[in-house]
Amino acid sequence: MFAPSELLWALVGLILTIGATWAEAFVFDLPVGGWVRGTGGSVEVASLGVSFQVGAALFVGCMGGKNAAALSQIAYVMLGILLFERFGVEVFSQGAGLGYLREPSFGYLLGFIPAGWLCGFLAFRSKRSLERLGFAALCGLVPVHLCGVAYLVLGHLFRWLPTSPGLGTAIMGYSVEQIPGQVMVSCAIALISFGLRKLLFY
């Protein structure tokens, strides 16, 4: 059985993951040099090239624990498949339904489940600290990419995934190019979670 707090965090995680699917991660590019020289300058927004989606799974792990995080991501994957089949509602970024199993990115979505669990397990294993939460969030990225790459390899090997793009191109696009931005998102999630847990006294 799940504790009421775990169910609440699972619901929060589900809502955040759905919303974060289309929310692009970004940083503010501050014109520090211009301010130092007295010439001023405008604040610009620089995209990290990733969404906040994986951050939502890690956030629930850091805040609600392993069960809440895993449950939220199981619900997300199931909703993405079942809601489309029943009502035509798209939850995933590139569609939904059973047909999404032929999308190269589906393995990464499946990886959110062990990612949230591992992050939550590590985040609550010892006393709260920024270092502990940062380590937990970064470790959570590992199963995302392990599951994603395994899905790509098996999908190309047994031909249930499209042959284009090729395996190397797919791994580069879905893993290698995404990791730097996701690392920055993970660090931000750890910082936010540390502040909130300190505020909430747990």
N, C-alpha and C positions, 0 to 999 in steps of 0.2 A: 504493500500500500504506500501511496505517496502522502507526505504531509501536506496540509493546506497551503503552507508557504511555498512548497515545491510546485504545487499545481498553479498557484498564482504567478510564480516566476516563469513557469512553462507557458502560460497564456501570454505574459508580457513578451517572452522570447519569440513566440509565434507571430505576434503582431509586429514586433520590431523587425523580424526577418522578412516578412512580407513587404513592409514599408521600405526596408533597406535595399530590397532588390533593385529598385530604380533610383536609389540615392547614391550619387557619385561622391567618392571621398576626395577631399581637396585640402590644401594648406594655403595659408595666406602668405603671399610673397611681399614682405615688408621692405620698402626702399630705405634701409638703414643708412646706406652711403649718402643718399641725397639729404637725409635729415642731418647727418653729421656735417656735411658741407654747407648746410643752410639753404639748399636749393629745393628742399621739399620733395615731393613725389607722391604718387597715388598708390594705394594698397591694391595689389592685384591678387587674383585667385588662381592657383596652379593646381590642376588636376593630378591625382596620384594614379590615374588609369585603372582604378578598381572601384567596386561599390562597397558600401558598408555592410554587405550581406554577411560575410564571414565574421565581421566584428559583432554582429548581433548574437551569433551563436556563442562567441567567446565571452561576451558581456554577461549573458545569462549564466554561463559557467562560473564566472568570477563572482556573481551576485547571488545566484540561487543554488549553486552546487551542481554536481554531476547528473543527478536524476532529472532535475528541472531542465537542464540544457539538452540532454539527450531526448527527453520527451517532447520538448518544443520543436526540435528538428525532425523527429519522426512525424509529428503532426504536420509540419510544413511540407515534407515530401509527400505524405499521404493526401493532404489537401490539394497539392499541385496536380496530382494525378486524378483523384476522385471528383473534385469540384468541376474540372473541365469536362470529364466524361459525363457527368450528370447535368451540369448547368451551363457548361461552356465558359466558365470563369477562368481566366488565365492568372496564374500565380507566379510562375517562373518567368524569367526575363525574356526567353525566346519561345514562349508558348506554354503548353501544359498537356496533360493527358498521357495516355500510354505511349503515344508517339514520341514523347520526350525521352524515352529510354534509348532512342536512336540518336540523341544529341550528344556530342562529345563531352559537354559540360556536366552531364548527369552524374557521372562518377564523383565529381567534386561536390555536388549537392549531397550525395550519400555520405561523403566524408565529413559533412557537418555534424553528423550524429556522433561518431567517435571523437570528433574534435571537441564538441561541447562537453562530452563526458570526461575526457582526459583533462581538459581545462578546469572543469569543476572539481574533479578529484584532487588535482594539484593545488588549486586555490584554497581549499579548505583542509589541507593535510596538516598544516601547522598554523601558528599565529599569523594574523594578517600583517602583511608588509608590502610595500610597493615592489620590492624585488621579487617576492613570492608570486604576486599577481602578474608581474611582467613575464616571469619564467613560465607560468601556467599558460598565459595567452600565446606566447611564442611556441610553446610545445604543442598547443592546439592546432597550429598550422600544419604540423607534420602529417597527421592522419588525413587532413584534407587533400594534400598533394599525393600521398601514398595511394589513397583510394582513387583519386582522379587519374593518376598515371596508370594504375593497374587496370582501370576501366577502359582507358584508351588502348592499352596494349592488347587486352583480351578482345575488345571490340574490333580492332583491326585484324587480329589473328583469326577470330571466328566470323568476321565479316558481318556483324550486325550494325556496325557504324559505317557511315559513308567513307569511301576511300579518299575523298578530298575534303579537307587538307590531309596531307600525309602525316604519318605518326610523329615524325620529328618536328614538323611544323606545328602540329596540335600541342605537343608537350611544351614547345617553346612559347606558344601563345597563351595556353591555359595555366602553365606553371611558372616557367622561368621568368617571363615578363611580368607576372602578377606578384611575385614574392616580395620585391622591394616595397611596393605600395601596401601590401598586406602586413608587412612587418611594422610599418609606420602606424597603420590602423590598430594593430595589436598593442603597440606601446600606448597609444591614446586610450584604448579601452582599459588597459591596466591602470592608467592614471585616473581616469574617471571612476572606475570601480573602487579604487583605493579611497578616493575622496567620499564617495557615497557610503561605503561601508563604515568609514570613520564617522560620518555624519549620523548614520543609523545605529552606531554602537555595536557592530558585530564584525 
